[in-house]
Amino acid sequence: MAWWERAARQATAAGLPPVLFYRLDRDEWRAVWPVSALRAIPDAQAWSGYGLVVEGSIQAWAAVARESTAALEPVGAL
């Protein structure tokens, strides 16, 4: 999917994890993000192809983003 490849490339250039939000006509907003967001993977770029993405609700993406960020924080950090 060209739209995912472009989003992943732009996020990588900005030093950010890729996520793409979209909405079909009169439908709920959806998020697409790489499965590597669920784990600390050293070479996350290799896991950014469209075949290795997760699609879910905005709430699901927010939960994963929150937990992924918390996993990167040092123990005891506030």
Helices and strands as residue ranges (DSSP letters): H 2-13, E 20-22, E 30-34, G 35-38, G 44-47, G 50-52, E 53-57, H 58-72
